[in-house]
Amino acid sequence: MAATIVLHPEREKSLKRHHPWVFASAIAEVKGKARPGDTVEVTDSQGAWLARGAWSPESQIRVRAWTFDQNEVVDNGFFMRRLEGALRLRQRVINANTTNAYRLIASESDGLPGVTIDVYNSVVVVQLLSAGADRHRKKLVWALTRLFPDCAILERSDVDVRKKEGLEPVVQVLHGDVPATVKIKENGLSIIVDVMQGHKTGFYLDQRDSRDAAARYAKGACVLNCFSYTGTFSCYALAGGASHVTNVDVSEPALELARQHVDINGFDQRMCDSVNADVFEQLRHYHEQKQQFDMVILDPPKFVDSRASLNRAARGYKDINMYGVQAVKSGGLLLTFSCSGLMPADLFQKIVADAALDAGRKVKIIERLSQAKDHPIASNFPEGYYLKGLVCEVTD
Ligand code: SAH
């Protein structure tokens, strides 16, 4: 018999609105025994059924809801239905003629808390971050092998947040033969994804639409791509007619792939430089040298990992944006991003405004960017909105 989790009367609202998380502080009583990853029933204080979810005794988020339908059982069919629904949406938003890599499952937003699934051409990469997700690995693989019979499946659950769930990092082949790298197509460009060792599941699919924006603005531009990873913003810029691009990143393997991306897309290596350096130092260096660019892209890693670190992160974002603004020629463009979910969009805009002020430049926002459409935001899970971008004109 599944354990039953009874909520405090004043803490039922969120689950009743179908937000999928139950925090430890919302729980009044645990009836029965539950082990990590077990499926539990959640009721209100009066015993009325609210949700069925996965038990995570080591996390502050004690239950992640699988379903708000009492008749729905968490079996193979459940995972198949979730994957089919998610795939239908991707078929609507991804142009299969030009793009064969996309996020299939964006965890809570696709009704599968703790599960991320990215499809890279013929390789499916799975990341399982919660005890519940970890428990149902086999069912997911069952459904995936039926939906994608020709694909290999790799698990890249090598992330620190698993510790919060009492889980060890795991990297393993779940099905078929997984090559070290996979060639994908994104908006017609060729990109090599290091599925075994690359960041996250190998690639930053969420910036697809922002890369496309960079292409639209790049005609004739000399571009500085900061935090370039494998240099795909730069390839888009070259495709859009940029005259020159410079990639800056601390990861040499990422820069090496960036050089390959120039070749495999038929661009001239003389149009591309890579600098293995800390972006903060490199931007200070350009400032001292009075070197400026027509377009500067700033796509830093997540600076905020907890509410407590928001202030410190805000300073980091302001510094990097001040240097970024300084590096733009008058009349040029800054494309600046924050992928921290805990950074509100209005605060990010204010930080960019303060950075412009400190740099003594004028900034006008001409376009807002967000995570690509295969990273949807379920209305019951506003936390699903995390990536914010601004395209800014910078003048003296
Ligand atoms: N724009 C990329 C994704 C960037 S992810 C894309 O579209 O694919 C962030 C990148 O910043 C990572 O490649 C990481 O290696 C790099 N990085 C993190 N801190 C850095 C720093 N201080 N200086 C330079 N690069 C840094």
Boltz pocket constraint, residues with backbone or C-beta under 6 A from the ligand:
constraints:
  - pocket:
      binder: B
      contacts: [[A, 203], [A, 204], [A, 207], [A, 226], [A, 227], [A, 228], [A, 229], [A, 230], [A, 231], [A, 232], [A, 233], [A, 248], [A, 249], [A, 250], [A, 251], [A, 254], [A, 277], [A, 278], [A, 279], [A, 280], [A, 299], [A, 300], [A, 301]]
      max_distance: 6.0
